[in-house]
Amino acid sequence: MISIKGNRARLCDGITRRDFVRVGGLGALGLGLPQLLQAEARAAELAKKPGKSGKSPKNCILFFLMGGQSQLDMWDMKPDAPEQIRGEFKPISTNVPGIQICEHLPLLAKRADKFAIIRSMTHHVKNHAPAGYYALTGNAPKRDVNNFGLNFDDYPALGSVVSLMSPTRKPVPSYVQLSPSLVGDTGIPMPGFHAAILGPQYDPLRVVTDPNDPQFQVEELSLPSGVGDDRLTARRSLLQIVENEFPLLQEAPGIDKMSQFYQRAFNLVTSPEARKAFDIGQESPKLRERYGRNLYAQQCLLARRLVESGVRLVTIVWGGAINMPADFWDTHQGNFSKQKDKLLPIFDQCYSALLDDLEQRGILDDTLVVAMGEFGRTPRVGQITANGGTDATGRDHWPFCYSITMAGAGIRGGQAIGKSDETTYTYEERPVTPEDFAATVYHAMGINPRAEVHDQLKRPIPIVRNGEPVYELWGSTGKA
């Protein structure tokens, strides 16, 4: 994974952009576009095999709300339930008869015809890291524990599969992740965002800086001053000499992985299209204000720029290091005050702005938009504390029945799919699993959910097991 941070671009192994230039751009030869030759070759091979869904391929913006949004306080309110269940918030009517959402989402209530709510998401994993992995890959984790970290045999992220099977043909990355460093409760990097079994060449480009910062500029992707075309050409020639004269060097441990990162770094810093896509300063002040002048809002705006430029999948992560110190959507304490004062107003503004902006630019039908967490929150208010007591202001983790929203890509808005019981303790109708969700994303993006990929040992691996697209999103009960 390549990360862009501050005034320096840093690779996942701690190699800075300056180091990249100093070593001469190892592995920078052989590519004219940001997608890797290997990705292109794999994509060409896959194009000859069953792998397409039959749908016109779409792009995707996946807004991942780390910690888990409360279904009862946002999308699936139960005003007739006891107070300890229904909580403090009141439902309001939307512009779709029969659908109500939280009073603190007034902008989205006016746009309910643009998105669909799935109110019967369900799985069994209660801890953040494994639940996030499950939600973001569509494949169940082997363990449900706090210290669930990255593993070489993890299933790949949705964006990594897209990078392999349906990469962009434009000189921009196929898969971008907008987020800070992500770790779980125990400080272990969170899985679910990486290419894992596919290899690091399909990892996302991860941008960790704040697009709301005035210093966030496209120059972050350019070569350092003093390195022009002549020097870059000379270093390419030097690399050819090294490769020709020292063939055993290519067999050294780690060289192949380094080469893959350098290839991606080289193409990013030499692509005018990529630099333009990340230049959020080109947007009008009025539009930036409409989204909101904060980190997550400007990430939404940047995501729109990226998919418009050809990036296939952008993941925006509203999160970071869980409970260190911010808890984001993990509202164990102060569930109602945090949502009312810190979370819902920002979310309502930026998410509604994203939908409006995509529609006004004529690309909503070509862009799948998802807002989701790894699970929901407990039906009953009252958090059990570490010392065995209770905190009456919070909701705990609840994967058994929760809600997400999906829009764009031809999805019929203004509908609620699935049904929970009177407390959202469980679903009553149309359960939708993470496997079904992943299959739905692949279907929307023109990839056959039953397709297989090959790991680095060339073993065939299904991209999702036992998942079926939620065809009702497109107004159908069967295959489109």
C-alpha positions in Angstrom: 0.0 0.0 0.0 1.3 3.5 -0.9 0.4 6.3 1.5 0.5 10.0 0.8 1.2 12.0 4.0 2.3 15.5 4.7 4.9 16.8 2.3 6.3 13.3 1.6 4.9 10.2 -0.1 5.6 7.2 2.0 5.4 3.6 1.0 4.0 1.0 3.4 7.4 -0.2 4.4 8.5 3.3 5.4 10.2 4.2 2.1 9.8 7.9 1.4 9.5 9.6 -1.9 13.0 11.0 -1.5 14.3 7.4 -1.0 12.4 6.4 -4.1 14.2 9.1 -6.1 17.5 8.4 -4.5 17.5 4.7 -5.4 16.7 5.6 -9.0 13.1 4.5 -9.3 13.5 0.7 -9.0 10.8 -1.0 -10.9 9.5 2.1 -12.6 10.1 0.7 -16.0 7.5 -1.2 -17.9 4.4 0.9 -17.2 2.8 3.7 -19.0 -0.3 3.7 -16.9 -0.8 3.5 -13.1 -2.4 0.1 -13.3 0.4 -2.5 -13.2 1.3 -4.6 -16.2 0.4 -7.6 -14.1 -3.1 -6.2 -13.4 -3.5 -5.5 -17.1 -2.4 -9.0 -18.0 -4.7 -10.6 -15.4 -7.6 -8.5 -16.6 -7.0 -9.5 -20.2 -6.9 -13.1 -19.2 -10.0 -12.8 -17.1 -11.9 -11.1 -19.9 -11.6 -14.3 -21.8 -13.3 -16.3 -19.0 -16.7 -16.1 -17.3 -16.4 -13.1 -15.0 -18.7 -10.4 -16.1 -22.1 -9.9 -14.5 -23.8 -8.7 -17.7 -24.4 -5.3 -16.1 -22.7 -2.1 -17.5 -19.7 -1.6 -15.2 -20.1 1.2 -12.6 -17.7 2.9 -10.2 -18.2 2.9 -6.5 -17.8 5.2 -3.5 -17.9 3.2 -0.3 -18.3 5.4 2.8 -17.3 3.2 5.7 -18.5 4.5 9.1 -16.1 2.8 11.5 -17.5 1.7 14.8 -21.1 1.0 13.5 -24.0 3.3 13.0 -27.0 2.9 15.2 -29.9 1.5 13.1 -32.4 2.5 15.9 -31.2 6.1 16.0 -30.9 6.7 12.2 -32.5 4.4 9.6 -34.9 2.0 11.4 -36.5 3.9 14.3 -39.0 2.3 16.6 -41.1 5.2 18.1 -43.5 2.8 19.7 -40.9 0.7 21.5 -40.1 1.3 25.3 -38.0 4.4 26.0 -34.9 2.3 26.8 -35.0 0.9 23.3 -36.3 3.7 21.2 -33.9 6.3 22.7 -34.1 10.0 22.7 -34.4 10.8 18.9 -37.7 11.1 17.1 -38.5 10.0 13.5 -39.4 12.4 10.8 -41.2 11.8 7.5 -39.1 11.8 4.3 -40.0 12.7 0.7 -41.1 9.1 0.3 -44.4 8.2 1.8 -44.1 5.5 4.5 -40.4 5.9 5.1 -39.2 7.8 8.2 -35.6 8.4 9.4 -34.0 10.3 12.3 -34.9 13.9 13.0 -31.2 14.8 12.9 -31.0 13.8 9.2 -33.2 16.5 7.7 -31.2 16.9 4.4 -31.3 13.2 3.7 -35.0 13.0 4.6 -35.6 15.4 1.7 -33.6 13.0 -0.6 -34.9 9.6 0.5 -36.0 9.0 -3.1 -32.3 8.9 -4.1 -31.2 6.0 -1.8 -32.4 2.6 -0.6 -32.2 1.4 3.0 -31.4 -2.2 3.7 -32.9 -2.8 7.2 -32.0 -6.4 7.6 -28.3 -6.7 7.4 -27.1 -9.5 9.6 -24.1 -11.5 10.7 -22.6 -12.9 13.9 -19.3 -11.1 14.4 -19.1 -8.7 17.4 -15.6 -7.3 17.4 -14.5 -4.4 15.2 -11.6 -5.8 13.2 -13.1 -9.2 12.2 -16.5 -7.6 11.6 -14.9 -4.9 9.4 -13.0 -7.6 7.5 -16.3 -9.5 7.0 -18.2 -6.4 6.0 -15.6 -5.2 3.5 -14.6 -8.5 1.9 -17.9 -10.6 2.1 -16.0 -13.5 3.6 -16.3 -14.6 7.2 -13.3 -14.3 9.5 -11.8 -17.4 11.1 -12.0 -15.8 14.6 -14.0 -13.2 16.4 -11.4 -11.6 18.6 -10.1 -8.1 19.3 -6.6 -8.9 18.1 -7.7 -9.9 14.6 -5.0 -8.5 12.4 -3.7 -8.7 8.8 -2.9 -12.2 7.5 -1.3 -13.4 4.3 -4.3 -15.7 3.6 -7.0 -13.0 4.1 -9.6 -12.6 1.3 -9.1 -9.4 -0.7 -11.0 -6.1 -0.3 -13.7 -5.3 -2.8 -11.5 -2.6 -4.4 -8.6 -5.1 -4.8 -10.8 -7.5 -6.7 -12.0 -4.7 -8.9 -8.4 -3.6 -9.5 -7.7 -7.1 -10.7 -10.8 -8.0 -12.6 -12.0 -4.7 -13.9 -9.2 -2.1 -13.6 -9.5 1.5 -14.8 -8.2 2.2 -18.3 -7.3 5.7 -17.4 -4.0 7.0 -16.0 -5.3 7.0 -12.4 -5.3 4.3 -9.7 -8.1 1.7 -9.8 -8.6 1.6 -6.0 -8.1 4.5 -3.6 -8.5 4.6 0.2 -9.0 7.9 2.0 -8.3 7.3 5.6 -5.8 7.7 8.5 -3.9 4.8 9.8 -6.5 2.1 10.8 -6.0 0.0 13.9 -8.3 -2.0 16.1 -8.7 -2.0 19.9 -5.3 -3.7 20.4 -3.3 -1.4 18.1 -3.1 -4.0 15.3 -3.7 -2.8 11.7 -7.2 -3.6 10.6 -7.8 -6.1 7.8 -10.4 -5.8 5.1 -8.8 -2.9 3.1 -5.9 -4.8 1.5 -5.4 -7.1 -1.5 -4.1 -9.9 0.8 -4.0 -13.1 -1.2 -3.9 -11.2 -4.5 -0.6 -9.5 -3.7 0.4 -6.0 -2.8 0.2 -4.7 -6.3 -3.6 -4.7 -5.8 -3.5 -2.8 -2.6 -5.2 0.7 -2.6 -3.4 4.0 -2.9 -4.0 5.3 0.6 -4.2 9.0 1.1 -3.8 9.9 4.8 -3.8 13.7 4.7 -6.8 16.0 5.1 -8.3 17.4 1.9 -9.6 20.3 4.0 -6.1 21.4 4.8 -5.1 24.4 2.6 -1.7 22.6 2.1 -3.4 19.6 0.5 -2.2 20.0 -3.1 -1.5 18.0 -6.1 2.2 18.6 -5.8 2.1 15.9 -3.2 2.1 13.5 -6.1 4.9 15.2 -8.1 8.6 14.6 -8.1 10.8 16.6 -5.8 12.3 19.8 -7.1 15.4 19.3 -9.1 14.3 16.0 -10.6 13.3 16.6 -14.2 12.6 14.5 -17.2 16.3 14.1 -18.1 17.2 12.8 -14.6 14.3 10.5 -14.6 15.2 9.1 -18.0 18.8 8.6 -16.8 17.6 6.7 -13.8 15.4 4.5 -16.1 18.6 3.7 -18.1 20.5 3.0 -14.9 17.8 0.6 -13.8 18.1 -1.2 -17.1 21.9 -1.6 -16.7 21.4 -2.9 -13.1 18.8 -5.4 -14.3 20.9 -6.6 -17.2 24.2 -6.8 -15.3 22.9 -8.2 -12.0 20.1 -10.6 -12.9 20.4 -12.3 -9.5 19.3 -9.1 -7.8 15.8 -9.7 -9.0 15.7 -12.9 -7.1 16.6 -11.3 -3.7 13.9 -11.5 -1.1 11.6 -8.5 -1.1 12.8 -7.0 -4.4 9.7 -8.0 -6.2 7.5 -6.4 -3.6 9.6 -3.2 -3.6 9.5 -3.1 -7.4 5.7 -3.2 -7.4 5.5 -0.3 -5.0 8.0 1.7 -7.0 6.2 1.1 -10.2 3.0 2.5 -8.7 4.8 5.4 -7.1 6.5 6.3 -10.4 3.3 6.3 -12.4 1.5 8.4 -9.8 4.1 11.2 -9.7 4.3 11.3 -13.5 0.6 11.3 -14.4 -0.9 14.7 -15.0 -4.4 13.1 -14.9 -3.7 11.6 -11.5 -2.5 15.0 -10.1 -5.5 16.8 -11.5 -7.9 14.2 -10.0 -6.4 14.9 -6.5 -6.4 18.7 -6.9 -9.5 19.4 -4.8 -8.5 23.1 -4.9 -10.1 23.3 -8.4 -13.6 23.0 -6.8 -15.5 26.2 -6.1 -15.6 27.5 -2.5 -19.4 27.3 -2.7 -19.4 23.6 -3.5 -16.8 22.9 -0.8 -19.0 24.7 1.7 -22.0 22.7 0.6 -20.2 19.5 1.5 -18.8 21.0 4.7 -15.3 22.2 5.6 -14.2 19.2 7.6 -12.1 16.1 6.9 -14.9 13.6 6.0 -16.9 16.1 3.9 -13.9 17.0 1.8 -13.0 13.3 1.5 -16.5 12.8 0.0 -15.8 15.7 -2.5 -12.4 14.2 -3.3 -14.0 10.8 -3.9 -16.4 12.4 -6.4 -13.4 13.9 -8.2 -11.7 10.5 -8.3 -14.5 8.4 -9.7 -15.2 11.1 -12.2 -11.5 10.9 -13.3 -11.8 7.1 -13.7 -10.9 5.6 -10.3 -13.1 2.4 -10.0 -13.5 2.3 -6.2 -12.9 4.8 -3.5 -13.2 3.9 0.2 -13.7 6.8 2.6 -13.1 5.8 6.2 -14.7 7.8 8.9 -12.6 6.3 11.6 -9.0 5.7 12.7 -7.6 4.0 15.7 -10.6 2.7 17.5 -11.1 4.3 21.0 -7.6 6.0 20.8 -8.9 8.5 21.7 -11.9 9.1 19.5 -14.6 6.4 19.3 -16.1 7.6 16.0 -19.4 5.7 15.5 -18.5 3.3 18.4 -20.9 5.0 20.8 -20.5 3.0 24.0 -20.9 6.2 26.0 -22.8 9.3 25.2 -24.6 7.6 22.3 -27.2 10.4 21.8 -25.1 13.5 22.6 -22.3 12.3 20.3 -24.6 11.6 17.4 -26.6 14.8 17.8 -23.7 17.1 18.3 -20.8 15.5 16.4 -21.8 12.8 14.0 -25.2 13.2 12.4 -25.0 16.8 11.3 -21.7 16.3 9.5 -22.9 13.0 8.0 -26.3 14.5 6.9 -24.6 17.4 5.2 -21.8 15.6 3.4 -23.7 12.5 2.3 -26.6 14.5 0.9 -24.1 16.8 -0.8 -22.4 13.8 -2.4 -25.7 12.5 -3.8 -26.7 15.9 -5.1 -23.3 16.5 -6.7 -23.2 13.1 -8.4 -26.7 13.6 -9.7 -26.1 17.2 -10.9 -23.0 16.1 -12.8 -24.8 13.3 -14.4 -22.7 10.5 -12.9 -25.0 9.1 -10.1 -26.3 6.4 -12.4 -22.7 5.4 -13.1 -21.6 5.4 -9.5 -22.6 3.0 -6.7 -22.7 4.9 -3.4 -22.7 3.0 -0.1 -22.8 4.2 3.5 -22.2 1.4 6.0 -20.5 0.3 9.2 -19.2 -3.1 10.3 -22.4 -3.7 12.4 -25.1 -1.7 14.3 -25.8 -0.9 17.9 -27.7 -2.8 20.6 -31.4 -2.4 20.8 -31.3 -1.6 24.5 -29.6 1.5 25.7 -27.1 0.6 28.5 -23.5 -0.3 28.0 -21.9 -2.9 30.2 -18.6 -1.5 31.5 -15.3 -3.2 32.2 -15.9 -3.4 35.9 -19.3 -5.1 35.5 -21.4 -2.0 35.9 -23.5 -0.3 33.3 -23.4 3.0 31.5 -26.9 4.2 30.7 -25.8 6.5 27.9 -24.4 4.1 25.3 -25.2 1.3 22.9 -22.9 -1.7 22.4 -22.1 -3.7 19.2 -24.9 -5.4 17.4 -24.3 -7.4 14.2 -27.5 -9.4 14.3 -29.7 -6.8 12.6 -28.6 -3.4 11.4 -29.0 -1.0 8.5 -27.0 0.4 5.5 -27.9 2.6 2.6 -27.1 2.2 -1.1 -27.7 4.6 -4.0 -26.7 5.2 -7.6 -25.7 2.6 -10.2 -29.4 2.3 -11.3 -30.6 1.5 -7.8 -34.2 2.4 -7.3 -34.3 4.9 -4.4 -37.1 5.5 -2.0 -37.4 1.9 -0.8 -36.6 0.0 2.4 -35.5 -3.6 1.9 -35.9 -6.1 4.6 -37.7 -5.7 7.9 -36.6 -5.9 11.5 -38.7 -6.9 14.5 -40.2 -4.4 16.9 -36.8 -3.7 18.6 -34.3 -4.5 15.7 -33.2 -7.4 17.9 -33.4 -9.6 14.7 -34.8 -9.5 11.2 -38.2 -10.6 10.3 -37.9 -10.5 6.5 -35.2 -10.7 3.8 -31.9 -11.2 5.7 -28.9 -9.7 3.9 -25.5 -11.0 4.8 -22.0 -9.5 4.1 -21.7 -12.2 1.4 -24.9 -10.8 -0.2 -23.6 -7.3 0.1 -20.3 -8.1 -1.6 -22.2 -10.0 -4.4 -24.4 -6.9 -4.8 -21.4 -4.6 -5.2 -19.7 -6.9 -7.7 -22.9 -7.2 -9.6 -23.3 -3.4 -9.8 -19.7 -3.0 -10.9 -20.1 -5.5 -13.8 -18.3 -8.4 -12.1 -19.8 -11.8 -11.8 -20.1 -12.6 -8.1 -19.5 -16.2 -8.8 -16.1 -15.5 -10.5 -12.9 -16.8 -9.1 -9.5 -15.2 -8.7 -6.1 -16.8 -8.1 -3.9 -16.3 -5.2 -0.1 -15.9 -5.4 0.2 -19.7 -5.5 -2.2 -19.8 -8.5 -5.0 -21.5 -6.5 -8.5 -20.6 -7.6 -10.5 -18.7 -4.9 -14.1 -17.6 -5.2 -14.4 -13.8 -4.7 -17.4 -14.4 -2.5 -18.9 -17.6 -1.1 -22.6 -18.2 -1.0 -23.6 -14.6 -1.7 -26.5 -13.5 -3.9 -27.0 -9.9 -5.1 -29.9 -8.0 -3.7 -31.7 -7.7 -7.0 -34.6 -5.8 -5.4 -32.4 -2.8 -5.3 -32.9 -2.5 -9.0 -36.6 -3.3 -8.8 -36.2 -7.0 -9.6 -36.7 -10.2 -7.8 -34.4 -12.3 -10.0 -31.3 -11.9 -12.1 -31.2 -8.8 -14.3 
